[in-house]
Amino acid sequence: MRRHFLLILLMAIAFSARADHITGGEMFYTYLGRDGENYKYEVTLKLFMRCNSGRRFNNPATISVFDKGSYTRIQNFDVELNGPLTLS
């Protein structure tokens, strides 16, 4: 009896589980120079997903900068999204 209950429970969870994933993306950056001791960059981030997924990206999006040598996070930036663009 216990096995049947466990099997039914696992089947119910499997049918109700759902996930949406980012289909792909691109990131571009351009070095703009220095401002005192700070380096300035222009960053463009494009994320792609299925249109009918019903999922929305967080707005503002958080972009993190990491140290190349130690892989530690240096700083987070909250950036407003420009908005969705539908591609066919």
C-alpha positions, 0 to 999 in steps of 0.5 A, spaced: 500 500 500 505 504 501 509 503 495 502 505 491 501 511 495 509 513 493 508 511 486 501 515 485 505 521 489 511 521 484 506 521 478 502 527 480 508 531 482 511 529 475 505 531 471 504 538 475 512 540 475 513 545 469 520 549 468 521 555 463 528 556 461 532 561 457 533 559 450 539 563 449 543 569 449 548 574 447 552 579 451 556 585 448 561 590 451 565 596 449 570 599 453 569 606 453 575 609 457 577 610 464 573 615 469 579 616 475 580 609 477 574 606 474 573 603 468 567 604 464 564 599 459 557 599 455 554 593 456 548 590 451 545 583 454 540 580 450 536 574 452 531 569 448 525 565 450 519 562 447 514 567 446 508 563 449 511 561 456 508 566 460 514 568 463 517 574 464 524 577 466 526 580 472 526 588 471 530 591 473 535 585 471 541 584 476 548 584 472 554 582 476 561 583 475 567 578 477 574 578 479 578 574 473 583 571 478 579 569 484 572 569 481 569 573 487 563 578 485 566 585 485 559 589 484 552 588 482 548 593 478 541 593 477 539 595 470 532 597 467 530 593 461 528 596 455 522 592 454 521 585 450 522 585 442 518 579 439 522 576 433 519 571 428 
